[in-house]
Amino acid sequence: MNSDNIKELLLYSLAFNYAILMLWFGVFSLAHDWIYRLHSRWFSLSAETFDALHYAGMAVYKIGIIMLNIAPLIALWLVF
C-alpha cells in the first residue's frame, strides 16, 4: 500500500466520519425531545445532563476525527 492509497483512505474516512458527526448533530437538534423521551425511559437523566452528555460525546468524536484522520493526513501531505 503506497502513500497515495493511504491518503485516499484517510480522505474517505474523514468524509464518512464528518457525515456521521453532522447527522448526529442534526438528529440531536431537530429531534431533541423525542430522543430525550426515548433515553429517559432507560436512564433517569435531567435534560441538562442529557444535553451535556451528547455535546461531550460529539466533542470526543470530533477530537478522534482530528487525531486519527486529519493529523495523519496532514503529515502525509507534508512528507510526500
One Martini backbone bead per residue (centre of mass of N, CA, C, O) as a GRO file, in nm:
protein
   80
    1MET     BB    1   0.093   0.039   0.027
    2ASN     BB    2   0.069   0.354  -0.055
    3SER     BB    3   0.037   0.691   0.006
    4ASP     BB    4  -0.208   0.742  -0.181
    5ASN     BB    5  -0.396   0.532  -0.051
    6ILE     BB    6  -0.391   0.651   0.233
    7LYS     BB    7  -0.502   0.929   0.163
    8GLU     BB    8  -0.769   0.828   0.048
    9LEU     BB    9  -0.865   0.681   0.301
   10LEU     BB   10  -0.861   0.933   0.487
   11LEU     BB   11  -1.065   1.097   0.325
   12TYR     BB   12  -1.303   0.901   0.345
   13SER     BB   13  -1.303   0.888   0.653
   14LEU     BB   14  -1.350   1.187   0.700
   15ALA     BB   15  -1.621   1.210   0.552
   16PHE     BB   16  -1.774   0.993   0.712
   17ASN     BB   17  -1.733   1.112   1.000
   18TYR     BB   18  -1.863   1.392   0.941
   19ALA     BB   19  -2.138   1.280   0.863
   20ILE     BB   20  -2.200   1.158   1.137
   21LEU     BB   21  -2.174   1.420   1.300
   22MET     BB   22  -2.397   1.579   1.146
   23LEU     BB   23  -2.624   1.378   1.199
   24TRP     BB   24  -2.617   1.389   1.503
   25PHE     BB   25  -2.674   1.692   1.526
   26GLY     BB   26  -2.937   1.698   1.363
   27VAL     BB   27  -3.099   1.499   1.536
   28PHE     BB   28  -3.054   1.640   1.807
   29SER     BB   29  -3.185   1.920   1.722
   30LEU     BB   30  -3.465   1.812   1.586
   31ALA     BB   31  -3.506   1.542   1.807
   32HIS     BB   32  -3.473   1.597   2.115
   33ASP     BB   33  -3.734   1.510   2.265
   34TRP     BB   34  -3.750   1.221   2.161
   35ILE     BB   35  -3.472   1.126   2.261
   36TYR     BB   36  -3.518   1.194   2.557
   37ARG     BB   37  -3.761   1.007   2.603
   38LEU     BB   38  -3.617   0.747   2.524
   39HIS     BB   39  -3.380   0.768   2.742
   40SER     BB   40  -3.566   0.816   3.001
   41ARG     BB   41  -3.660   0.519   3.021
   42TRP     BB   42  -3.365   0.403   3.104
   43PHE     BB   43  -3.278   0.687   3.224
   44SER     BB   44  -3.208   0.920   3.487
   45LEU     BB   45  -3.233   1.226   3.322
   46SER     BB   46  -3.163   1.526   3.265
   47ALA     BB   47  -3.159   1.758   3.022
   48GLU     BB   48  -2.875   1.869   3.087
   49THR     BB   49  -2.726   1.597   3.094
   50PHE     BB   50  -2.802   1.505   2.814
   51ASP     BB   51  -2.669   1.740   2.663
   52ALA     BB   52  -2.381   1.705   2.781
   53LEU     BB   53  -2.333   1.420   2.671
   54HIS     BB   54  -2.363   1.485   2.371
   55TYR     BB   55  -2.151   1.711   2.349
   56ALA     BB   56  -1.917   1.537   2.454
   57GLY     BB   57  -1.937   1.318   2.239
   58MET     BB   58  -1.886   1.508   1.999
   59ALA     BB   59  -1.609   1.606   2.095
   60VAL     BB   60  -1.466   1.332   2.103
   61TYR     BB   61  -1.519   1.259   1.808
   62LYS     BB   62  -1.372   1.506   1.688
   63ILE     BB   63  -1.096   1.445   1.813
   64GLY     BB   64  -1.068   1.172   1.672
   65ILE     BB   65  -1.068   1.282   1.386
   66ILE     BB   66  -0.822   1.460   1.414
   67MET     BB   67  -0.616   1.236   1.514
   68LEU     BB   68  -0.699   0.992   1.290
   69ASN     BB   69  -0.715   1.184   1.014
   70ILE     BB   70  -0.591   1.472   0.989
   71ALA     BB   71  -0.302   1.442   1.098
   72PRO     BB   72  -0.203   1.215   0.902
   73LEU     BB   73  -0.271   1.367   0.642
   74ILE     BB   74  -0.086   1.609   0.684
   75ALA     BB   75   0.174   1.448   0.716
   76LEU     BB   76   0.165   1.323   0.431
   77TRP     BB   77   0.162   1.591   0.273
   78LEU     BB   78   0.441   1.693   0.389
   79VAL     BB   79   0.620   1.445   0.301
   80PHE     BB   80   0.484   1.389  -0.009
   0.00000   0.00000   0.00000
